[in-house]
């Protein structure tokens, strides 16, 4: 592993332990050349996924991009960071287990919305506003109205 500080290729692992609910390995590393310390994470990748965008463009699946968009929707929400990591890992495992290497971006969006709806409705609405490209307040109103339970008639 190359040192991010000095570029030395001979770094040493000082500590390894499971991370993210045992789906990754956290390694503390040390660079003998510059004495820098840094952390790396290793994850199992079942297959290389390709995302097919709505315009037909193809790009490699980027777990970090998925994580950034989810974390943005969960900003300032009372959700434990470990729970977020577990949710992201679950989404990636689900995508990898679909059996296809080419995945429509719409499929990823639906899976993310489904996961967010289970843990935080505000984050769900935030993500949906970008995913569904809301253009006006009416779009929000219609979407939130669908989330509300139907009113019970008074007796």
N, C-alpha and C positions, 0 to 999 in steps of 0.2 A: 504494500500500500504506500503510495507516494505521500510524503509529508506536505500538508497544505501551506505550511509556512516557508520552508526552504526548498522543497522539491526533491529532497533525498528519497531514494526508493527503498532504503533499508530501515524500515520502522519496526518497532517491537510491540507485540501485544502484551500489555501488563495485566489485563483483567478481561474475562469473558463471562457473560451471564445472559440468561434468557430475558427478552424484553417483549412488550406488546402481547401479553397473554401467550407467551411461548411460540409466537409465529415469527420472531426475529431474534437475532443474537446481537447484543450490544457489546462492543469491544472498545476498551480504553487502550489507546496506543501512545507510544513514546518515541520521539525521534532523537537518536543519540547524537546526531550532527548539530542540531540547534536547541536541543532539550525541550522542544515543544510537545505539548500533550493535546490529543484530540480524540474524539469518539467517532466510531463508525458503526453502522447497523447492517446486518446481512439478513436478507429475506429469501425464502424459497420462491422461485418463479417457475410456475408449471409450464407456461408457454408464452411466446412472444405474441402480444395482442396488437392488432391494428384497428384504429378507430376510423370509421367511415363517417365523415361529416355530412351535414344535410346538403351541402353543395357538391358532394361526390368526392371531395378531396380526402386523401388517405394520409394518416399520420400514426406514428408509433404511439401506443398507449403510454401515458406518463402518469405514474402514481402520484408524483409530487403535484402535478397540476390538479388532479382530482382532490388531493388533500387540501390544497390552497383554497379551492372553491368551496369545499365543505366547511373549512375553518372560517372563511369569510362569512358564510351564512350563520355560523354559530358564535360570531363575535359578541362578547358581552352577554352571553347566555349562561345560565348556571349549570353547565354540563361539564362533568369531570373529563379532563384531557385524556385519561386512560380509556374512558368509554368512547371518546371520539376515535382514538387509535384502533380500538376493537371494531368499531363500525366500519372504518375505512378498510381494515384488513378483511372483514367479512364481505364487503362489496367486491374487493379485488378477487377474493377466493370464488365468489359467485360468478364473476365475469370469466375467470379462468376455467371454471367447471361447466360453462355453457357448451363446451365441445367445439366451439368455433374460434378461429383465430381472428376473423374479421367481425367486428361488432359495430353496429350502428350507434352513433352518438345519442340518438333518441332513446335507445335501450339503456344506455348508461344513465342518462338523465332520469328515466323512470325508476330505475333501481335506486338511485341516490334519493330521489323524492320519497320513495317508499320507506327507506331507512330513516330519513329525517322526520317524516311524519310520525314515526314510532317514538322518537325521543324528544322532539321539540317542535311545536306547531309554528312558532315564530320563525325559526330557522327554515322550516319547510316552506313558508310563504316567501321568505327572502330568496331562497334558492329558486323557487318556482317563478318569481318575478323576473329573474334573469333568464332562466331556462325557457320559459314560455314567452319571453320578450314582451312583457307588459308595456304598453305605450301610454296609457292614461289611467287616472284614478278609477274609472269605471271597470277596467280590467281587474284591479285589485278587489273592488267591491264584489264583482261576480265570483271571483275565485274564493274569497273569504266566505261568501254566502253559502257556497257548496260545502264548506267545512262545518258550518253551524248545524247542530241537530235540528230536525224539524220541530216547529212549535206544537205543543200539545194543546188541543182546544180546552178552554176552561169550562168547568161543569157548574 
